[in-house]
Amino acid sequence: MVCFRNVSKLYPGGQPAVENLTLDIDRGAITVFVGPSGCGKTTSLRMINRMVEPSAGTVLVDGTDVARRPAAALRRTMGYVMQSAGLLPHRTVLDNIATVPRLNGVPKAQARRRARELLDVVGLSGDLGGRYPAQLSGGQQQRVGVARALAADPPILLMDEPFSAVDPVVRAELQQELLRLQQDLAKTIVFVTHDIDEAVVLGDKVAVFATGGRLAQFAPPAEILRAPVDDFVAGFVGRDRGFRALGFDSADGLVLEPARTAAAGSLADAAPGGWLLVTDDAGRPAGWLPPGARGHGAVVTGGSLFVLGSSLRQALDSALSSPSGKGVAVDAGGRVAGLVDAGTVLRLIRADRHA
Ligand SMILES: Nc1ncnc2c1ncn2[C@@H]1O[C@H](COP(=O)(O)OP(=O)(O)OP(=O)(O)O)[C@@H](O)[C@H]1O
């Protein structure tokens, strides 16, 4: 879909911003460009829509050299989302979203109707449509930015650090929202970030750029975590990469232990013994009663939950973070499904490695 062929970029009087980049971006997938500041990620992204022209080499979209297509027409086939959302301050949210369809000749009423639908798609209430960008939070502005980029239904979305100006909680929400959207839309997305964790969460494939505009590694995120090609990538990926790589391992083979549970209302009568898992009326975990303790006041909470069907990372984390030493597995409805032992997880990892 998008191919870089021996592409270099040298800005006047500078070091190479991008050096001999050859890369194929898969259709319908999220490709993340990641790397330290100044390594040529934005320059590479902008060569796709001709905001920057290469000094050498070719960028192809669907087999056609982008240099042979008029820049304005090319850009209308690609949504573009940037860090500051880039909304027009004197236009309402709806009119911001409708901008490109209007440029493409879509009648006003129709463009606004579509803009209203898109607000819903990106998880915003329709009431916000009449507001101006300054009347929105940073996270809401970014969602409007995504809606605007989707408005003309372009096959390609270019996203340049779109979530880096918002706080970590909103950022994680926006990431999950993008993944959810992508399941329905299957756009070809090129996403720039300097955050390796964001790259690993979002990318079907991750391109790690090194200083000097050199592509150091291009691979699925699990491979980047497990097998960084050199010291630069290993250093950039950072600590805990072995643990983080477990996020890509299925926990389906994990055998759960049965949980000894007691409903929160019956704690006064609970039989003493080992740790007792306390549940609410719906069977959801509510905390642990330590051995020998009695009554509600003694319940300790904490510990992450392992949702069935998720990864070995979540399974191991639930065990390691649990007050009792046993992680709590829950079904999709949040009800207790069993307990997870760290040793069991490690044995499964070992067995998988030797399989
Ligand atoms: N318009 C320009 N004129 C001259 N040099 C530029 C221009 N734009 C970028 N550069 C230089 O090219 C190099 C790559 O910049 P680029 O913005 O592509 O990097 P980046 O990886 O996206 O960085 P960041 O994460 O900081 O945004 C940098 O050294 C930068 O200073």
The ligand as a Gaussian input file, in Angstrom:
#p B3LYP/6-31G(d) Opt

LIG

0 1
 N       12.053000      21.978000       8.106000
 C       13.245000      21.543000       8.556000
 N       14.387000      22.189000       8.222000
 C       15.596000      21.754000       8.649000
 N       15.756000      20.666000       9.429000
 C       14.670000      19.994000       9.798000
 C       13.346000      20.397000       9.394000
 N       12.453000      19.532000       9.906000
 C       13.171000      18.627000      10.626000
 N       14.491000      18.894000      10.549000
 C       15.585000      18.131000      11.173000
 O       15.518000      16.806000      10.669000
 C       15.767000      15.856000      11.705000
 C       14.587000      14.910000      11.820000
 O       13.450000      15.632000      12.275000
 P       12.014000      14.958000      12.480000
 O       11.064000      16.019000      12.910000
 O       11.663000      14.162000      11.287000
 O       12.333000      13.974000      13.680000
 P       11.360000      13.227000      14.661000
 O       11.954000      11.867000      14.836000
 O        9.964000      13.295000      14.201000
 O       11.575000      14.053000      15.990000
 P       10.553000      14.431000      17.196000
 O       10.218000      13.154000      17.905000
 O       11.387000      15.339000      18.042000
 O        9.373000      15.102000      16.564000
 C       16.033000      16.658000      12.959000
 O       17.419000      16.769000      13.122000
 C       15.409000      18.010000      12.656000
 O       16.088000      19.039000      13.333000

